[in-house]
């Protein structure tokens, strides 16, 4: 049986949380066709506040280090509602405080724990 791994760029965030020093500002989570490129740029300024869900990957494949964090998702593709709902649900399951989603056209959606 395979155990879930951290998402790309999740190691620094996981260490911050383990050190009881979670980020004060939003954690940026990039998804969609440009997720890797956007995350690579983001880690230059936010090394412990950047995560990536690679295109085609299942959110359930990862152990999300988001306990107590506010999450801001940036999607570079048109919304896939099932994928977004799965991602938001697993982020809350792993302890995210609030999840906000910005679609490829700039539309903002805010999810609370009981969405």
C-alpha positions as CSV (number, residue, x, y, z in Angstrom):
1,X,0.0,0.0,0.0
2,X,1.3,3.4,-1.0
3,X,1.2,6.2,1.5
4,X,0.3,9.7,0.3
5,X,3.2,12.0,-0.3
6,X,3.4,15.8,0.1
7,X,2.3,17.8,-2.9
8,X,4.9,19.5,-5.0
9,X,6.7,22.3,-3.1
10,X,5.0,21.1,0.2
11,X,8.1,20.2,2.2
12,X,8.9,23.8,3.4
13,X,5.3,24.4,4.4
14,X,5.1,21.1,6.2
15,X,8.3,21.9,8.1
16,X,7.0,25.4,9.1
17,X,3.8,23.8,10.5
18,X,5.8,21.1,12.3
19,X,8.0,23.8,13.8
20,X,4.7,25.5,15.1
21,X,5.5,28.4,12.8
22,X,2.6,28.3,10.3
23,X,2.4,31.1,7.7
24,X,0.6,34.2,8.6
25,X,-0.4,35.0,5.0
26,X,-2.2,32.9,2.4
27,X,-0.7,29.7,1.1
28,X,-0.8,29.9,-2.7
29,X,-1.9,26.6,-4.4
30,X,-1.6,26.5,-8.2
31,X,-3.5,24.1,-10.4
32,X,-4.2,23.7,-14.1
33,X,-2.0,23.6,-17.2
34,X,0.4,26.3,-15.9
35,X,0.5,25.0,-12.3
36,X,4.2,24.0,-12.4
37,X,5.4,27.2,-14.0
38,X,3.4,29.4,-11.7
39,X,4.5,27.5,-8.6
40,X,8.1,27.7,-9.7
41,X,7.8,31.5,-9.9
42,X,5.9,31.7,-6.6
43,X,8.5,29.8,-4.6
44,X,11.0,32.5,-5.3
45,X,9.0,34.9,-3.1
46,X,7.0,32.4,-1.0
47,X,9.1,29.3,-0.5
48,X,7.1,28.1,2.5
49,X,3.7,29.2,1.1
50,X,3.5,27.6,-2.3
51,X,1.8,24.3,-3.3
52,X,1.1,22.8,-6.6
53,X,-1.6,20.3,-7.9
54,X,-0.2,19.1,-11.2
55,X,-2.6,18.9,-14.1
56,X,-4.2,15.4,-14.2
57,X,-3.2,14.6,-10.6
58,X,-5.8,13.7,-8.0
59,X,-6.0,15.9,-4.9
60,X,-6.5,12.6,-2.9
61,X,-3.0,11.5,-3.9
62,X,-1.4,13.9,-1.5
63,X,-1.0,14.6,2.2
64,X,-1.7,18.4,2.2
65,X,0.3,20.3,4.9
66,X,-2.4,23.0,5.4
67,X,-3.4,22.7,9.1
68,X,-4.5,26.1,10.3
69,X,-3.7,27.8,6.9
70,X,-5.7,30.1,4.7
71,X,-5.5,28.8,1.1
72,X,-5.7,30.7,-2.1
73,X,-6.1,28.5,-5.2
74,X,-5.2,29.9,-8.6
75,X,-6.5,27.8,-11.6
76,X,-5.0,28.4,-15.0
77,X,-7.8,26.3,-16.7
78,X,-11.5,26.7,-17.0
79,X,-13.1,25.4,-13.8
80,X,-13.7,21.6,-13.4
81,X,-16.3,21.7,-10.6
82,X,-15.8,18.1,-9.5
83,X,-12.0,18.6,-9.2
84,X,-12.4,21.9,-7.3
85,X,-14.9,20.4,-4.9
86,X,-12.6,17.4,-4.3
87,X,-9.6,19.7,-3.7
88,X,-11.5,22.0,-1.4
89,X,-12.9,19.0,0.6
90,X,-9.4,17.4,1.0
91,X,-7.9,20.7,2.1
92,X,-10.5,21.1,4.8
93,X,-10.0,17.5,5.8
94,X,-6.4,18.3,6.3
95,X,-7.2,21.3,8.5
96,X,-7.3,24.4,6.2
97,X,-9.0,27.3,7.8
98,X,-10.6,28.9,4.7
99,X,-10.2,28.2,1.0
100,X,-10.5,30.8,-1.7
101,X,-10.5,29.9,-5.4
102,X,-9.6,32.2,-8.3
103,X,-10.6,30.9,-11.7
104,X,-8.7,31.5,-14.9
105,X,-10.9,34.5,-15.6
106,X,-10.4,36.1,-12.2
107,X,-13.7,35.0,-10.6
108,X,-13.3,34.5,-6.8
109,X,-15.2,31.8,-4.9
110,X,-14.9,31.5,-1.1
111,X,-15.4,28.2,0.6
112,X,-16.1,27.7,4.3
113,X,-15.8,24.4,6.1
114,X,-19.5,23.5,5.6
115,X,-19.7,24.3,1.9
